[in-house]
Amino acid sequence: MSNSNQIQILLNGLIKALQEVIPQNVKIGAPSLYKQPFTQHEAGVLIGIIGDLRARIILESKTSIFSQIGLAMYGMEINGEMLESFIGEFGNMTAGKFCTYCVEQQFDLDITPPTVMIGETKLYGFQHAFKLPITISDLGEMNVLLTIDDDDY
């Protein structure tokens, strides 16, 4: 399988995972190559991907959007420490569904514990990255970054 086919599988897995986890209608923009650094402005979560390849998924948005997703999922307002915990769990759910899809496509992948990031953060140290802009109906924007840390890509 070529690298471009593998990257397409990874991006498709990420799109499918986001559509399954986010309870609102989700519009996925075209993926684009991204150069470092990646700047998160308000809140996000980073999940490491290990196994057949080393990668990271970063989900970044406003705290109000994460809070509204939590409200839609659980029917209650989420803020403060509970919101930070939810952002981590949202990352876990997304990455878990991503890995499940990829395993079905013959990738052996697993996830690492989430790293929740609050406030402005710049991320460096990735070799290849793809950015997916997401529009969540009635809520706003979310940025998703898939970094691939293997030299083979």
Contacts in CASP RR format, 6 or more apart in sequence:
PFRMAT RR
TARGET T0000
AUTHOR 0000-0000-0000
METHOD contacts of the structure
MODEL  1
MSNSNQIQILLNGLIKALQEVIPQNVKIGAPSLYKQPFTQHEAGVLIGII
GDLRARIILESKTSIFSQIGLAMYGMEINGEMLESFIGEFGNMTAGKFCT
YCVEQQFDLDITPPTVMIGETKLYGFQHAFKLPITISDLGEMNVLLTIDD
DDY
3 152 0 8 1.000
3 153 0 8 1.000
6 53 0 8 1.000
6 107 0 8 1.000
6 153 0 8 1.000
7 130 0 8 1.000
7 148 0 8 1.000
7 153 0 8 1.000
9 102 0 8 1.000
9 105 0 8 1.000
9 107 0 8 1.000
10 55 0 8 1.000
10 102 0 8 1.000
10 107 0 8 1.000
10 146 0 8 1.000
10 148 0 8 1.000
11 31 0 8 1.000
11 130 0 8 1.000
11 132 0 8 1.000
11 146 0 8 1.000
12 101 0 8 1.000
13 97 0 8 1.000
13 98 0 8 1.000
13 101 0 8 1.000
13 102 0 8 1.000
13 105 0 8 1.000
14 57 0 8 1.000
14 94 0 8 1.000
14 98 0 8 1.000
14 132 0 8 1.000
14 144 0 8 1.000
14 146 0 8 1.000
15 28 0 8 1.000
15 132 0 8 1.000
16 97 0 8 1.000
16 98 0 8 1.000
16 101 0 8 1.000
17 94 0 8 1.000
17 95 0 8 1.000
17 96 0 8 1.000
17 97 0 8 1.000
17 98 0 8 1.000
17 101 0 8 1.000
18 26 0 8 1.000
18 28 0 8 1.000
18 94 0 8 1.000
18 132 0 8 1.000
18 134 0 8 1.000
18 144 0 8 1.000
19 26 0 8 1.000
19 28 0 8 1.000
20 97 0 8 1.000
21 90 0 8 1.000
21 93 0 8 1.000
21 94 0 8 1.000
21 97 0 8 1.000
22 69 0 8 1.000
22 136 0 8 1.000
23 69 0 8 1.000
23 72 0 8 1.000
23 73 0 8 1.000
24 69 0 8 1.000
24 72 0 8 1.000
24 136 0 8 1.000
24 137 0 8 1.000
24 138 0 8 1.000
24 139 0 8 1.000
25 136 0 8 1.000
25 137 0 8 1.000
26 134 0 8 1.000
26 135 0 8 1.000
26 136 0 8 1.000
26 137 0 8 1.000
27 134 0 8 1.000
27 135 0 8 1.000
27 136 0 8 1.000
27 137 0 8 1.000
28 132 0 8 1.000
28 133 0 8 1.000
28 134 0 8 1.000
29 132 0 8 1.000
29 133 0 8 1.000
29 134 0 8 1.000
29 135 0 8 1.000
30 133 0 8 1.000
31 130 0 8 1.000
31 131 0 8 1.000
31 132 0 8 1.000
32 130 0 8 1.000
32 131 0 8 1.000
33 128 0 8 1.000
33 129 0 8 1.000
33 130 0 8 1.000
33 131 0 8 1.000
34 129 0 8 1.000
34 130 0 8 1.000
34 131 0 8 1.000
34 145 0 8 1.000
35 129 0 8 1.000
36 123 0 8 1.000
36 124 0 8 1.000
36 125 0 8 1.000
36 126 0 8 1.000
36 129 0 8 1.000
37 122 0 8 1.000
37 123 0 8 1.000
37 124 0 8 1.000
38 58 0 8 1.000
38 60 0 8 1.000
38 122 0 8 1.000
38 123 0 8 1.000
38 126 0 8 1.000
38 129 0 8 1.000
38 145 0 8 1.000
39 120 0 8 1.000
39 121 0 8 1.000
39 122 0 8 1.000
39 123 0 8 1.000
40 58 0 8 1.000
40 60 0 8 1.000
40 117 0 8 1.000
40 119 0 8 1.000
40 120 0 8 1.000
40 121 0 8 1.000
40 122 0 8 1.000
40 123 0 8 1.000
41 60 0 8 1.000
41 62 0 8 1.000
41 119 0 8 1.000
41 120 0 8 1.000
42 60 0 8 1.000
42 61 0 8 1.000
42 62 0 8 1.000
42 63 0 8 1.000
42 118 0 8 1.000
42 119 0 8 1.000
42 120 0 8 1.000
43 60 0 8 1.000
43 61 0 8 1.000
43 62 0 8 1.000
43 63 0 8 1.000
43 66 0 8 1.000
43 87 0 8 1.000
43 116 0 8 1.000
43 117 0 8 1.000
43 118 0 8 1.000
43 119 0 8 1.000
44 58 0 8 1.000
44 59 0 8 1.000
44 60 0 8 1.000
44 61 0 8 1.000
44 66 0 8 1.000
44 87 0 8 1.000
44 116 0 8 1.000
44 117 0 8 1.000
44 118 0 8 1.000
45 58 0 8 1.000
45 59 0 8 1.000
45 87 0 8 1.000
45 88 0 8 1.000
45 90 0 8 1.000
45 91 0 8 1.000
45 114 0 8 1.000
45 115 0 8 1.000
45 116 0 8 1.000
45 117 0 8 1.000
46 56 0 8 1.000
46 57 0 8 1.000
46 58 0 8 1.000
46 114 0 8 1.000
46 115 0 8 1.000
46 117 0 8 1.000
46 123 0 8 1.000
47 56 0 8 1.000
47 57 0 8 1.000
47 58 0 8 1.000
47 91 0 8 1.000
47 92 0 8 1.000
47 94 0 8 1.000
47 95 0 8 1.000
47 111 0 8 1.000
47 112 0 8 1.000
47 114 0 8 1.000
47 115 0 8 1.000
48 54 0 8 1.000
48 55 0 8 1.000
48 56 0 8 1.000
48 57 0 8 1.000
48 95 0 8 1.000
48 111 0 8 1.000
48 112 0 8 1.000
49 55 0 8 1.000
49 56 0 8 1.000
49 57 0 8 1.000
49 95 0 8 1.000
49 98 0 8 1.000
49 99 0 8 1.000
49 109 0 8 1.000
49 110 0 8 1.000
49 111 0 8 1.000
49 112 0 8 1.000
50 109 0 8 1.000
50 110 0 8 1.000
50 111 0 8 1.000
50 112 0 8 1.000
51 108 0 8 1.000
51 109 0 8 1.000
51 110 0 8 1.000
52 107 0 8 1.000
52 108 0 8 1.000
52 109 0 8 1.000
53 107 0 8 1.000
53 109 0 8 1.000
53 148 0 8 1.000
53 149 0 8 1.000
53 150 0 8 1.000
53 152 0 8 1.000
53 153 0 8 1.000
54 148 0 8 1.000
54 149 0 8 1.000
54 150 0 8 1.000
55 146 0 8 1.000
55 147 0 8 1.000
55 148 0 8 1.000
55 149 0 8 1.000
55 150 0 8 1.000
56 126 0 8 1.000
56 145 0 8 1.000
56 146 0 8 1.000
56 147 0 8 1.000
56 149 0 8 1.000
57 91 0 8 1.000
57 94 0 8 1.000
57 95 0 8 1.000
57 98 0 8 1.000
57 144 0 8 1.000
57 145 0 8 1.000
57 146 0 8 1.000
58 123 0 8 1.000
58 143 0 8 1.000
58 144 0 8 1.000
58 145 0 8 1.000
58 147 0 8 1.000
59 87 0 8 1.000
59 90 0 8 1.000
59 91 0 8 1.000
59 94 0 8 1.000
59 142 0 8 1.000
59 143 0 8 1.000
59 144 0 8 1.000
60 117 0 8 1.000
60 142 0 8 1.000
60 143 0 8 1.000
60 144 0 8 1.000
60 145 0 8 1.000
61 140 0 8 1.000
61 141 0 8 1.000
61 142 0 8 1.000
61 143 0 8 1.000
62 140 0 8 1.000
63 83 0 8 1.000
63 118 0 8 1.000
65 136 0 8 1.000
65 139 0 8 1.000
65 140 0 8 1.000
65 141 0 8 1.000
65 142 0 8 1.000
66 78 0 8 1.000
66 83 0 8 1.000
66 86 0 8 1.000
66 87 0 8 1.000
66 90 0 8 1.000
67 77 0 8 1.000
67 78 0 8 1.000
67 79 0 8 1.000
67 83 0 8 1.000
67 86 0 8 1.000
68 139 0 8 1.000
69 90 0 8 1.000
69 136 0 8 1.000
69 139 0 8 1.000
70 78 0 8 1.000
70 86 0 8 1.000
70 90 0 8 1.000
71 77 0 8 1.000
71 78 0 8 1.000
78 86 0 8 1.000
84 116 0 8 1.000
84 118 0 8 1.000
85 116 0 8 1.000
87 114 0 8 1.000
87 116 0 8 1.000
88 114 0 8 1.000
88 116 0 8 1.000
89 114 0 8 1.000
91 114 0 8 1.000
92 111 0 8 1.000
92 114 0 8 1.000
95 111 0 8 1.000
95 114 0 8 1.000
96 111 0 8 1.000
98 109 0 8 1.000
99 109 0 8 1.000
99 110 0 8 1.000
99 111 0 8 1.000
102 109 0 8 1.000
103 109 0 8 1.000
123 145 0 8 1.000
126 147 0 8 1.000
126 148 0 8 1.000
126 149 0 8 1.000
127 147 0 8 1.000
127 148 0 8 1.000
127 149 0 8 1.000
127 150 0 8 1.000
127 151 0 8 1.000
127 153 0 8 1.000
128 147 0 8 1.000
128 148 0 8 1.000
128 149 0 8 1.000
128 153 0 8 1.000
129 145 0 8 1.000
129 146 0 8 1.000
129 147 0 8 1.000
129 148 0 8 1.000
130 145 0 8 1.000
130 146 0 8 1.000
130 148 0 8 1.000
131 143 0 8 1.000
131 144 0 8 1.000
131 145 0 8 1.000
132 143 0 8 1.000
132 144 0 8 1.000
132 145 0 8 1.000
132 146 0 8 1.000
133 141 0 8 1.000
133 142 0 8 1.000
133 143 0 8 1.000
133 144 0 8 1.000
134 141 0 8 1.000
134 142 0 8 1.000
134 143 0 8 1.000
134 144 0 8 1.000
135 141 0 8 1.000
136 142 0 8 1.000
END
